[in-house]
């Protein structure tokens, strides 16, 4: 007789194989399915489904089995086409309202996931694919296996309770179940021959069921005490569930008034992350004894501080001492992209605020004067573990925003020390235009980084760089390295922004994780421009301890009620 653990592993593997067969062998479009189907049209799709499914199962662990069953019941009636999700009408009783489906749950969770996907990628991801992904993730979150899911299903339009006779009998003879499975091209007898008849049904549910709540409590408590520094999607789901909505609402209002402010906020995050990590140190004011990063000569043109301060004030009013300035800045930068017609980027949160803010650190983490593109790539690789492609992708942020004339004047006048000479790598007509905007000695005037579409996050920046119209010397330098030059050419000639959006989302998240402080490291500043006083710090720590204790008590109560 096999050991219980071995039997469980075997049976969870059976569930995985069964689901793969169900999703591939039923439905008219099986031959058109592909792993990574949404990699270009909605690259964040699987992450969004996984994160929302995890949040739902964390809140209600028994949903794991329910979501698995929902997908199973969908596939066995007319194929995996999400017809089980359709509501009844005055003239038709839908599948979900048939007697065999009367106890199905999870419809609200699927609807929430669909809302998130529609917000990120309107009209792209089908409900049928959402069900397939959620079933896979439910098994994995219940300590079962995971597997690549082939995607590309489209949603059915017919849902009739009368068709639910196709479902295998719940308590019937195993032979009837085998016949039902065989009708779908599945050899279930081979899958379950080592499992007795009644236990077969139970184990399919148990394989998807969560671990006992006592184990969840122990694991959660241990994680709180020993987890390594990390950030995660939805870090404020319980402590400040409206946090991301507040940031988005404020950024929407700000950019509606001044669309040009998207660029400064995005730049502010990158300046923060590349000096000491994404811990909000760029936001701190200088003191009598210390010159802060924001007052470094290299950061003279950086702005957007007042935007972060205003959003932080709203967050403090809603959830005092909970959301860090580092996360406020990261979310505001994320939303500046989204609101400029760029991609929606699911962003991990949970950063805490640092208290080192020294102007000298800026030069130490910046390319030295006269640095080549090879030097910049080496700096990104050695200090930040980012690739040459990341350099080219993150440079695409210059598709929005402005720069001071002082940053480009050396390319317009006296280039290389030659009186009146301009940079020969700059298009002559563009040089003439810039000279009309930036007179010699002008350090204040702002010029668009992307004059074609200055407030739209798109690939026009790469077309400008490829045409020798990149404003900054670092833009022009992208053409001097084979890897970065190839990326510029690819995006300059792209027929859509899908690849750039997917690449930027990945590189942006990687940048946003640089040097983060989490758990007991750092603090949650009350004001982004000042480190907390000892009194403020102690109060914030007390709130965190109280929130942890309340969460622990809630879990303990849940265990007591179940056990």
Secondary structure, DSSP 8 states (H G I E B T S, - for coil): ---HHHHHHHHHHHHHHHHHHHHHHSSTTGGG-EETTTTTT-TTHHHHHHHHHHHHHHH-TTHHHHHHHHHHHHHTTTSSSSGGG---BTTB--GGGSGGGTT---HHHHHHHHHHHHHHSTTTS-HHHHHHHHHHHHHHHTT------EE-----S---GGGGGGS--SSS-HHHHHHHHHTTT--HHHHHTTS-HHHHHHHHHHHHS---HHHHHHHHHHHHHH--S--BTTTTTTT-TTHHHHHHHHHHHHHHH-TTHHHHHHHHHHHHHTTT-SSSGGG---BTTB--GGGSGGGTT---HHHHHHHHHHHHHHSTTTS-HHHHHHHHHHHHHHTTT-------B--BB-----THHHHHTS--TT--HHHHHHHHHHHH---HHHHHHHHGGGGS-EEEGGGTHHHHSSGGG-TT---TTS-HHHHHHHHHHS-TT--S-EEESSSSSTTS-SSHHHHHHHTT--SSHHHHHGGGSHHHHHHHHHHHT-SSSHHHHHHHHHHHHHHHTTT-B-TTSSB--SSTTS---HHHHHHHHHHHHHHHHHHHHHHHHHHHHH-
